[in-house]
């Protein structure tokens, strides 16, 4: 009986995850193309036009376009994994079909994992697309540590998918799912070392930046791709995993209590 339950859970989990992937792949012109175009503009404007005027100490001695690549990949992964989960889960809430999921034999953790897998799939796919785009602007780019790079790519997508899930739980309108990305996520991204090394900041701002989760994912990813980082890598990885554990627990508690899902 227990074996059958495991099979049923795995089938329903796969069904939910594949539905999430099909949802964004069905409208790939709206979900996959815009990030590639946006990042191309970043490379043209910041990398090719402004980059040659940037001092080497800002980028730890690398060419500016090369230094930007890890940050822009992370930025696209963060925004798209977050956006996928927050819009998908809120849509399920809005259509009242969340109630069918909650009363089904499917455990809460499986519901959470299904939505997170959708967000991770979109985030990682777009990260790969942006990397391919970056090669047009810096063809000689080589990855220093592929294992660390891939690990951080997936951990980041998981982390911000969880954040999107929490946002969707508390959202009461479609406006609520855009407020956090606009007023919280975007400033954190730009203050997380995407375009510069935090070592050039005054000490007070450097200390404030240490509380920014973006700083850890961007710098750990940059360590994997370029071999340089502003923070300790073991500490950064520990912080990322800690954030994931805390947010996962929070999501499961909120689902169990029915916060935002039971009227």
SVG drawing of the C-alpha trace seen along z (x, -y; Angstrom):
<svg xmlns="http://www.w3.org/2000/svg" viewBox="-14 -56 57 58">
<polyline fill="none" stroke="black" stroke-width="0.4" points="0.0,0.0 2.8,-2.4 4.5,-1.5 1.4,-2.4 1.1,-5.7 4.7,-6.6 3.9,-5.8 0.8,-8.0 2.7,-10.9 5.5,-10.6 2.9,-10.5 1.0,-13.6 4.3,-15.4 5.5,-14.7 2.1,-15.8 2.2,-19.1 5.8,-19.8 5.3,-19.0 2.2,-21.2 4.2,-24.1 6.9,-23.6 4.3,-23.3 2.7,-26.5 5.8,-28.7 6.9,-26.8 3.6,-27.2 4.1,-31.0 7.9,-30.9 7.8,-34.1 6.7,-35.9 8.8,-34.0 12.1,-33.0 12.7,-35.7 12.3,-38.9 15.1,-38.0 17.5,-37.3 16.7,-40.6 17.0,-42.6 20.3,-41.0 21.6,-41.7 20.9,-45.4 22.8,-45.3 25.8,-43.8 25.6,-46.4 25.1,-49.4 27.1,-48.5 29.6,-46.1 30.5,-47.6 29.8,-51.3 30.4,-52.0 32.6,-49.1 35.9,-50.4 35.7,-53.5 35.3,-51.4 38.4,-51.3 40.0,-47.7 39.7,-47.9 35.9,-48.0 35.9,-44.6 38.9,-42.9 41.0,-43.3 38.7,-41.6 37.2,-43.2 33.9,-44.8 31.8,-42.7 33.4,-39.5 32.8,-40.6 29.1,-41.3 28.3,-37.9 27.9,-36.0 25.9,-38.9 23.5,-39.2 23.0,-35.4 22.1,-35.4 19.8,-38.5 17.9,-36.6 17.7,-33.4 16.5,-35.3 13.8,-37.4 12.4,-34.6 12.3,-31.8 10.6,-34.2 8.1,-35.5 7.2,-31.9 6.2,-30.7 4.5,-33.8 2.3,-34.2 1.6,-30.5 0.6,-29.9 -1.4,-33.1 -3.3,-32.1 -4.2,-28.8 -5.4,-30.7 -7.3,-33.2 -9.1,-30.4 -9.9,-28.6 -8.3,-25.4 -5.8,-25.5 -8.6,-24.0 -8.7,-20.9 -4.9,-20.4 -5.2,-20.9 -8.1,-18.4 -6.3,-15.8 -4.1,-13.0 -1.1,-15.0 1.0,-16.1 1.9,-19.8 5.6,-19.2 4.7,-17.6 2.6,-20.7 5.5,-23.0 8.1,-20.9 5.9,-20.8 5.7,-24.6 9.3,-25.0 10.4,-22.6 8.5,-24.7 10.3,-27.9 13.7,-26.2 13.2,-24.8 12.4,-28.3 15.2,-30.0 17.9,-27.5 16.7,-27.5 16.9,-31.3 20.2,-31.3 21.6,-29.0 20.0,-31.2 21.7,-34.3 25.0,-32.5 24.7,-31.6 23.9,-35.3 26.9,-36.5 29.2,-34.4 28.4,-36.7 29.9,-39.6 32.8,-37.7 33.5,-34.6 36.6,-33.6 34.7,-33.2 35.7,-30.0 34.1,-28.6 36.7,-28.1 34.7,-25.7 31.7,-24.1 30.6,-22.1 30.3,-25.1 28.7,-27.1 25.9,-24.5 25.3,-24.0 24.8,-27.7 22.6,-28.0 20.2,-25.5 20.4,-26.6 19.6,-30.2 16.7,-29.1 15.3,-27.1 15.9,-30.0 14.0,-32.6 11.3,-30.2 10.6,-29.8 10.5,-33.6 8.0,-33.8 5.8,-31.1 5.6,-33.1 4.8,-36.2 2.0,-34.4 0.6,-33.0 0.2,-36.5 -0.9,-38.2 -4.6,-39.3 -4.5,-40.8 -2.4,-40.8 -0.9,-44.1 0.5,-42.4 2.6,-40.0 4.3,-42.8 5.0,-45.1 7.7,-42.9 9.7,-42.3 9.6,-46.1 10.3,-47.6 12.3,-44.8 13.8,-42.4 15.1,-44.9 17.0,-47.1 18.5,-44.0 19.7,-42.8 21.4,-46.1 22.9,-46.3 24.1,-42.7 27.3,-43.2 25.9,-42.4 27.7,-45.4 30.6,-46.0 32.8,-44.6 31.4,-45.6 35.1,-46.3 34.8,-49.7 31.9,-50.6 32.3,-52.6 32.5,-50.3 29.0,-51.1 27.4,-50.1 29.7,-47.1 28.4,-45.9 24.8,-46.5 25.4,-44.6 26.4,-41.5 22.7,-41.1 21.7,-40.9 21.1,-37.3 21.8,-38.5 25.4,-39.2 26.0,-35.6 24.5,-34.0 26.1,-36.5 29.6,-36.2 29.5,-32.4 28.4,-32.2 31.2,-34.6 33.7,-32.5 32.5,-29.4 32.7,-31.3 35.7,-33.6 37.5,-32.5 37.0,-35.7 34.6,-36.6 34.0,-39.3 32.9,-36.9 34.0,-33.5 32.6,-30.8 31.9,-28.2 30.2,-30.9 28.2,-32.0 27.1,-28.5 26.1,-28.0 24.0,-31.2 22.3,-30.1 21.4,-26.7 20.2,-28.3 17.9,-30.7 16.5,-27.7 15.9,-25.7 14.2,-28.6 12.0,-29.5 11.0,-25.9 10.0,-25.5 8.0,-28.8 6.2,-27.7 5.2,-24.3 4.0,-26.0 1.9,-28.5 0.4,-25.7 -0.4,-23.6 -2.1,-26.6 -4.0,-27.5 -2.7,-31.1 -3.9,-32.8 -5.3,-29.5 -8.4,-28.8 -11.2,-31.3"/>
</svg>
